[in-house]
């Protein structure tokens, strides 16, 4: 039974050069956050608890 030499490990990979964050504009915040007339989870459905 032969003992094989472990393969030499490479050092840590070099870091990628820094790239600053990019600003992406998707449009007007009011238009993007406007709700729909659907019956989604945030519609309420009359399941609110009253505080006494």
DSSP file (Angstrom, degrees, kcal/mol; ACC not computed):
  #  RESIDUE AA STRUCTURE BP1 BP2  ACC     N-H-->O    O-->H-N    N-H-->O    O-->H-N    TCO  KAPPA ALPHA  PHI   PSI    X-CA   Y-CA   Z-CA
    1    1 A X              0   0    0      0, 0.0     2,-0.3     0, 0.0     0, 0.0   0.000 360.0 360.0 360.0 118.1    0.0    0.0    0.0
    2    2 A X        -     0   0    0      1,-0.0     2,-0.6     0, 0.0     0, 0.0  -0.682 360.0-134.0 -91.5 139.5    1.6    3.2   -1.2
    3    3 A X        -     0   0    0     -2,-0.3     2,-0.4     0, 0.0    -1,-0.0  -0.820  21.5-147.7 -90.8 122.7    1.1    6.4    0.6
    4    4 A X        -     0   0    0     -2,-0.6     2,-0.3     1,-0.0     3,-0.0  -0.710  17.5-116.2 -91.6 141.5    0.4    9.2   -1.8
    5    5 A X        -     0   0    0     -2,-0.4     3,-0.1     1,-0.1     2,-0.1  -0.553  36.4-109.8 -71.1 134.5    1.5   12.7   -1.1
    6    6 A X        -     0   0    0     -2,-0.3     2,-0.1     1,-0.1    -1,-0.1  -0.396  39.2-102.5 -64.0 143.3   -1.4   15.1   -0.6
    7    7 A X        -     0   0    0      1,-0.1    -1,-0.1    -2,-0.1     2,-0.1  -0.415  44.0 -99.0 -66.0 139.7   -1.7   17.5   -3.4
    8    8 A X        -     0   0    0     -2,-0.1     2,-0.3     1,-0.1    -1,-0.1  -0.373  39.5-127.1 -62.4 133.5   -0.4   20.9   -2.5
    9    9 A X        -     0   0    0     -2,-0.1     2,-0.2    -3,-0.1    -1,-0.1  -0.572  17.1-123.6 -81.8 143.1   -3.2   23.2   -1.5
   10   10 A X        -     0   0    0     -2,-0.3     3,-0.1     1,-0.1    -1,-0.1  -0.566  30.0-111.2 -80.6 150.9   -3.5   26.5   -3.2
   11   11 A X        -     0   0    0     -2,-0.2    -1,-0.1     1,-0.2     3,-0.1  -0.049  56.8 -56.7 -68.5 179.8   -3.6   29.6   -1.0
   12   12 A X        -     0   0    0      1,-0.1    -1,-0.2     3,-0.0     3,-0.1  -0.302  65.7-101.3 -61.1 144.5   -6.7   31.7   -0.6
   13   13 A X        -     0   0    0     -3,-0.1    -1,-0.1     1,-0.1     2,-0.0  -0.379  42.7-102.3 -66.0 142.7   -8.1   33.1   -3.8
   14   14 A X        -     0   0    0      1,-0.1    -1,-0.1    -3,-0.1     2,-0.1  -0.376  41.8-106.1 -66.3 146.0   -7.2   36.7   -4.5
   15   15 A X        -     0   0    0      1,-0.1     2,-0.1    -3,-0.1    -1,-0.1  -0.359  33.1-107.4 -70.9 150.2  -10.0   39.1   -3.7
   16   16 A X        -     0   0    0      1,-0.1    -1,-0.1    -2,-0.1     3,-0.1  -0.458  45.1 -94.2 -71.4 150.4  -11.9   40.7   -6.6
   17   17 A X        -     0   0    0      1,-0.1     2,-0.1    -2,-0.1    -1,-0.1  -0.364  50.0 -94.4 -64.7 147.8  -11.2   44.4   -7.1
   18   18 A X        -     0   0    0     -3,-0.1     2,-0.4    -2,-0.0    -1,-0.1  -0.390  40.8-173.5 -65.0 133.1  -13.5   46.8   -5.4
   19   19 A X        -     0   0    0     -2,-0.1     3,-0.1    -3,-0.1    -3,-0.0  -0.992  25.1-122.4-128.0 125.8  -16.4   48.0   -7.5
   20   20 A X        -     0   0    0     -2,-0.4     0, 0.0     1,-0.1     0, 0.0  -0.223  37.8 -91.6 -64.6 153.7  -18.7   50.7   -6.0
   21   21 A X        -     0   0    0      1,-0.1     2,-0.4     0, 0.0    -1,-0.1  -0.291  39.1-132.3 -64.5 151.3  -22.4   50.0   -5.6
   22   22 A X        -     0   0    0     -3,-0.1     2,-0.6     2,-0.0    -1,-0.1  -0.859   8.3-133.1-107.3 141.4  -24.6   51.0   -8.5
   23   23 A X        -     0   0    0     -2,-0.4     2,-0.5     2,-0.0     0, 0.0  -0.823  20.7-165.2 -92.7 124.3  -27.9   52.9   -8.1
   24   24 A X        -     0   0    0     -2,-0.6     2,-0.6     2,-0.0    -2,-0.0  -0.952   7.2-150.7-112.7 125.5  -30.7   51.4  -10.1
   25   25 A X        +     0   0    0     -2,-0.5     3,-0.1     1,-0.1    -2,-0.0  -0.852  18.1 175.6 -99.8 121.9  -33.8   53.5  -10.6
   26   26 A X        -     0   0    0     -2,-0.6     2,-0.3     1,-0.4    -1,-0.1   0.507  53.5 -92.9-101.0  -8.2  -37.0   51.6  -10.9
   27   27 A X  S    S-     0   0    0      4,-0.0    -1,-0.4     5,-0.0     2,-0.2  -0.837  71.5  -9.5 131.2-168.1  -39.4   54.5  -11.1
   28   28 A X     >  -     0   0    0     -2,-0.3     4,-2.3     1,-0.1     5,-0.2  -0.464  53.6-139.1 -68.8 131.2  -41.5   56.7   -8.8
   29   29 A X  H  > S+     0   0    0      1,-0.2     4,-2.1     2,-0.2     5,-0.2   0.882 102.3  55.4 -60.8 -39.8  -41.8   55.3   -5.3
   30   30 A X  H  > S+     0   0    0      1,-0.2     4,-0.5     2,-0.2    -1,-0.2   0.896 111.1  44.0 -61.7 -40.3  -45.5   56.2   -5.1
   31   31 A X  H  4 S+     0   0    0      1,-0.2     3,-0.5     2,-0.2    -1,-0.2   0.880 113.5  51.0 -71.5 -37.2  -46.2   54.2   -8.3
   32   32 A X  H  < S+     0   0    0     -4,-2.3    -2,-0.2     1,-0.2    -1,-0.2   0.824 115.5  40.9 -70.4 -30.9  -44.1   51.3   -7.2
   33   33 A X  H  < S+     0   0    0     -4,-2.1    -1,-0.2    -5,-0.2    -2,-0.2   0.402  83.3 122.1-100.1   2.5  -45.7   51.0   -3.8
   34   34 A X     <  -     0   0    0     -4,-0.5    -3,-0.0    -3,-0.5    -4,-0.0  -0.451  59.9-128.3 -67.4 134.1  -49.3   51.5   -4.8
   35   35 A X        -     0   0    0     -2,-0.2     2,-0.2     1,-0.1    -1,-0.1  -0.179  16.1-126.6 -75.9 173.3  -51.5   48.6   -3.9
   36   36 A X        -     0   0    0      2,-0.1     4,-0.1     1,-0.0    -1,-0.1  -0.634  21.7-112.0-113.0 174.6  -53.9   46.8   -6.2
   37   37 A X  S    S+     0   0    0     -2,-0.2    -2,-0.0     2,-0.1    -1,-0.0   0.255  78.6 119.1 -89.5  12.4  -57.6   46.0   -5.9
   38   38 A X  S    S-     0   0    0      1,-0.1     2,-0.5     0, 0.0    -2,-0.1  -0.102  77.3-111.3 -72.9 175.0  -56.8   42.3   -5.5
   39   39 A X        +     0   0    0      5,-0.0    -1,-0.1     3,-0.0    -2,-0.1  -0.451  60.5 156.4-104.6  56.8  -57.7   40.2   -2.5
   40   40 A X    >   -     0   0    0     -2,-0.5     3,-1.6    -4,-0.1     4,-0.2  -0.013  60.9 -87.6 -77.6-176.6  -54.1   39.7   -1.3
   41   41 A X  G >  S+     0   0    0      1,-0.3     3,-0.6     2,-0.1    -1,-0.1   0.773 126.3  53.7 -65.5 -27.3  -52.8   38.9    2.1
   42   42 A X  G 3  S+     0   0    0      1,-0.2    -1,-0.3     3,-0.0    -2,-0.0   0.295  78.6  98.6 -91.0  11.0  -52.6   42.5    3.1
   43   43 A X  G <  S-     0   0    0     -3,-1.6     2,-0.9     1,-0.1     3,-0.2   0.676  83.8-133.7 -74.2 -15.7  -56.2   43.2    2.2
   44   44 A X    X   -     0   0    0     -3,-0.6     3,-1.7     1,-0.2    -1,-0.1  -0.419  14.2-155.2  97.8 -59.9  -57.4   42.9    5.8
   45   45 A X  T 3   -     0   0    0     -2,-0.9    -1,-0.2     1,-0.3    -2,-0.0   0.707  60.8 -74.3  56.8  23.7  -60.4   40.6    5.3
   46   46 A X  T 3  S+     0   0    0     -3,-0.2    -1,-0.3     1,-0.1    -2,-0.1   0.721 101.1 125.7  69.9  20.0  -62.0   41.8    8.5
   47   47 A X    <   +     0   0    0     -3,-1.7     2,-0.3     2,-0.1    -1,-0.1  -0.050  31.5 128.5-103.5  33.3  -59.6   39.9   10.7
   48   48 A X        -     0   0    0      1,-0.0     2,-0.4     0, 0.0    -3,-0.0  -0.687  53.7-133.1 -91.1 142.4  -58.4   42.8   12.8
   49   49 A X        -     0   0    0     -2,-0.3     2,-0.4     1,-0.0    -2,-0.1  -0.756  16.7-131.6 -93.3 138.1  -58.5   42.5   16.6
   50   50 A X        -     0   0    0     -2,-0.4     2,-0.4     2,-0.0    -1,-0.0  -0.734  15.4-133.9 -88.6 133.9  -59.9   45.4   18.6
   51   51 A X              0   0    0     -2,-0.4    -1,-0.0     1,-0.1     0, 0.0  -0.736 360.0 360.0 -85.8 134.5  -57.9   46.7   21.5
   52   52 A X              0   0    0     -2,-0.4    -1,-0.1     0, 0.0    -2,-0.0   0.408 360.0 360.0-100.3 360.0  -59.9   47.3   24.7
